[in-house]
Amino acid sequence: MEMESEKENGATFFQMPLHYPRYTQKDYQDMPEWKLDRLLAEYGLSTKGDLDYKRQFAMGAFLWPDFHHDQKPSP
């Protein structure tokens, strides 16, 4: 399968999609493999590995840590 990002000389480049994915952790945990493959490929990321690996990779790549969870409001 030829990637859309391939140039005629075979070199590849990364093209940032227009929107950043807005899925929750639960969305990734319930996402079917075909949808994970499509999402990862859209960002130029590997689709190799089993379903659990892809879910963990997607969550690590696209979910932001919740920095406000442990912080207390300042006086």
N, C-alpha and C positions, 0 to 999 in steps of 0.2 A: 504494500500500500504506500503510495507516494504522499508525503506530507505537503500541505499547502505552503509551508514555509520554505520548501526547497527551492533554491535558485537553479538555473540551468547548469551551473558548474558543480552542483551537488552540495554546496555549502548551505548550512541552515542558519537561521536567525530567529530571535525571539520577538514576537509581536504581542504586546500587551493587549488583551481584549478590552473592549470599551468599558465594561463594568467588572468590578471585583465581586466574586461570589458572595452572596448573603445568606448562606445556609447556617443553621444552628448545629450544635454537636449531635443532637437527635436526628436532624436531617441526614447528616453524614452516616450515622449508625444504621439508618433505615434505607439509605439510598441503594438502588439496584446497581449491580456491577456495570451494566452498559452505560448508565448515567455517570458513574465515577470515571469510567474510561473516557467518555466524551469531555467531561470537565477537565480532567488532567491533560488530555491531548490539546484542548483549546488553549491551555497555558504553556504548551510545549514540554510538558512533563511526561515522564515514562508511565506507561500503562502496564508494565510488567509486574508480576507478583500476584499473590492470591487476593481474594476479596478483603480479608482482614487487613492485610498490608496496605492495600490501596486506601481503605477507609482511614487508617492511622496516618498515612502519609498526607492525605487530603486535609485531615483535621490539623495536622502540624503545620501545613503550608498556608491554610486559609483562615483558621480561627485565631482571633487575637486573644491574648491572655486577659483575664479580667483583673485589671490592676486596682479597681475601685472596691473590690470585694473585701479586702482585709484592711483597707485604710479607714481611719476614723476621721470625722470632720474636724477641722482645726477650729480652736475657740475664737 
